[in-house]
Amino acid sequence: MKFERQCIVLPGTRVRLRDHDPDETGGIKSKEKAAKLLEQSTRRLAGLQQKLYAEGKRALLVVLQAMDAGGKDGTIRNVMSGANPQGCRVTSFKAPTAEELAHDFLWRIHRAVPARGEIGIFNRSHYEDVLIVRVHRLVPKAVWSARYEQINRFEEILALNGVVIRKFFLHISKREQLARLEERLHDPAKNWKFNPQDLDERKRWGQYVKAYDDALTRCSTLHAPWFIIPANRKWVRNVAVSSILVETLEQLDMKFPKPAVDLSRIKLT
């Protein structure tokens, strides 16, 4: 299943999340089939990461956004299970610090962009500044509404300098979110993940949907496309994200660099 074609938000497309089914399976009929596909993808991704690092010409930036309990942590844990930690870094963006607030909203983001040869994963991202900032009215509309174009220009600069960007919205239903929050509340192994603030944010579900509709519509570009991933079924989510990353890296046609010396003249003793 070509999840890239199925899930991509084409530039200029008006997004309405209500038109996207979070229960979609992409033709995968069972968890067992998904597990085999994920194993294949993670193995291929590991080999491609090695080429990315060796070639040292480009970086891969993976942006993950979702509603609370949407599965960002689980996606990272499963999709990147075969990655070499030396060349892969995860950055989680929480409420900005006093130092970060003293700079422009993209300052802390730019500092975390992966270097050439590396994979960088953003657990939440600069999009919080057109999502939670908008929903909670932390800045005037004139400020956050100007940020869509600022984000597009920022991502274009990164792309022109060798950063390949793939952005994933993990799409779950309000019903599925409730089930996951209840699991956190009642499962002792997941109690630590429960945050009462998630319940307050849940009351703003409709506002967040509208904010995401606008962000996905206005910031999916050729150089930094958005993908809407059906995420009610975690096993579908994992395969979808993994397969898109594999396709993305394969399209780069990366090559291992030639050795700096003539190996035929090296004698081992």
N, C-alpha and C positions, 0 to 999 in steps of 0.2 A: 504494500500500500504506500503510495507516494504522499506521505503526510505533508510534505512541503507544499505541494499544489493544493491539498485539501484545506490546510489551516492558514495559509498566508493571507494577510490583509493587503490586497493590491492597492498601490498608491491611488488616491482619488476615490476610494470606495467609502461609502458612508456606513459605518459600523453601528449595528444595533445588537447588543448581546442577546436580546430576547429571541433573535433569529438563529442563534447558534445553540445546538443541543449539547449540553455538557455530558450527556449519556452516550454520545456517539462512540462507536468502537472502531471505526475505520476498517471494518471487515474482519477484525480479529475476533475470533469466536470464543476464546477461552483464555484463562489465566496461564494454562500450560503452554499454549501457543505463544502467548506474549512473553513468557519467561525465556523461551528458546530464541525468539527474535531479539530480546534485550541482550541475551548472552552474546549473540552474533554481533550486535551493534557495539557493545562495550569493547569487544575484542578488536573490532575494526577501528574504533575511536582511539584505542591505546596505540595502535600502529600509526595512525594519522597524527596523533599528538607528538610522537617521536619525530616524524618528518617535520612538523611545524617547528619544533625546538631546534632540530639540526639545521634546517634551512635558515631560520633566524630572520626572515624577511617580513613576516606578518604576525599579528596577534589575533586571538579570537576572544571577543567579549560577549558573554552570555548574560542577558538581563532577564530576571525572573520577577514577575509581578503577579499578585493574586489577592483575592479577598482573604481575610483572616481564616486560618485553617485550610488554605487553598492547596498546600502541599509543596511549598518551595523547598523546605528542608529535605523532604522525602525525595524530591526530584534530584537534588544535588547528590544525596547519598546513593541513590540507585543508578542514575545515569553516569556519574563520574566514578563509579566503583573501580574501574580499571585504569584510571588516570594516574600518571606519575605525580605525586604530591610536589616534587621539586619544580614542576613547570605549571602548576595549577594553583590559583589563589582565590579564595572566597572572601568577599567583603559584604558584611551585613550593615545596611544603613538604617540606623535608628534615629530617634529625635536628635537633631543637630546640637552639637556642643556650643558653648559660648564662643570658642575660637572659630568654629565653622560659621556661626551666625554673623561673625564680624566680616565675612567675605561674601562674595557673590554665591548664589545657590549651587553653581556648578564647580566651585573650587574643590570641595571635598570629593567630588566625583572624579575630576580629572586626575587627582592624586592617586586614585585607585585603579586607573586604566592599566591593563596589562602591558608589559614590555613586549617587544617583538620576540617571537618564539614561545610566548606563554599563553595560557588560557586564563582569563579572568571571569569570575562569576559574581554577579551582583544579586544579592538577596535583598530585594527592594532596591530602589535606585533613585536617580534624578526625577523620575516620574512622580515620586511622592510630592514634589513641589507643584504639581498640577492635579493632585488627587486629594490627599489628606489636607493639604494647605487650602485647597478650594472648598472642600466639604466643611471644614471647621472655620472657614473664613479667617485664616491667620494673617492673610494679607489682602489688600483690596483687589477686586476683580481686574482692574486695569493692570495690576502687577502680574497675577498668575496667568491671565489670558495672553500676555505678551511672551510668556515662557515657551509656548509651543514652538514658535519660530526660532527662539533662542536655542532650544533643544535640537531642532532640526539642523541648525547651522553648526552647533557643537559636534553632533554626530557625523556630519559631513566632513568636518575637519579631521576627525579621527579616521574616517574611512579613507580619505585622501592620503593619510599618513600610515597606511598599512594595517589598520585595525578593522577586522571583519566583525560586524555586529549582527547578532541575532537576538531578538527580543520575544519573550514568551509570556503571554497572559494565560495562566492556568485557570480555566473556566469551570467553576463548580456552581451548583445550584444552591439556593438559599436552604432548601431541604437538606442537602448533603452537608452544608456547613453546620446546621443544627446537630446532625448526627455525629459529626466529628467533635463538636464542642461537648456534647453529652459524653462521648467516649473519654475525652480528657478529664471530665468531671468525675467519672465513675471508675476508670481504670487506674489502679494504683501506679502502674508503670508510666502513666501519662499525666498524672495529677500535676506534675511540675510544669507542664506546658499550659495549664489552664490560667488564663488571665481575665479577671472580671471585666477589664476594659473592653475585651472582645465583645461582650454583650452590649455595651454602649454603642460600639461601632456597628454592630449588627442592626441596631435600630435605624441606622442611616444607609441601609442596603440600597435603597432606591437612588439616593444621592450619589453613592459610589458608582453604581451602574451607569448613571448619566455621565459622571466624570470620566469613567473608563471609555464609554462610547466616544467621547470627544477626543481623548488622548490617542486612542487607537486609530481614529479617523484622521486626525491631523498630523500624526507623527509616524505613520508607516510610509517609508520612502524606499527608493530603489537601493540606497546604500545602507539602510538600517530598517529592514522590514519587521513588522509585528506578525506574530503567529498566535492565533486563538486556539489553545489546546484543550480538547474535551477532557476534563480532569476529574469527573465524578468517579470513574474507575481508575485507580492509581496505576494499574498495569498498562492501561491504554496510554495514559499520560507519559509514563516512562518510555515506552516504545516510541511514541510520537516525537518527543524531544530528542531522544537519542538518535533516531533515524534522520531527523532534520540536521543535526550537528554533523553526522557522518556525511550526508549529501553535501553539506556546505564545504567541509574540508576537502572532500574528494574533488569538488569543482575547482579547487585552487591549483590542482595538478602540481603538487609540491614534489620537489626532487631532493634527494640527499646530496649535499655538496660534494664536489670532487675533493679527494685528499690533497693536502698542501704539498706533499712530496711524492716522488715516484716510488710507489710501493714495491715495484718489481725489483728495485735495487736494494731493498731492505733485507738483510740477512739476520735471522734469529739464531742465536746460539745458546 
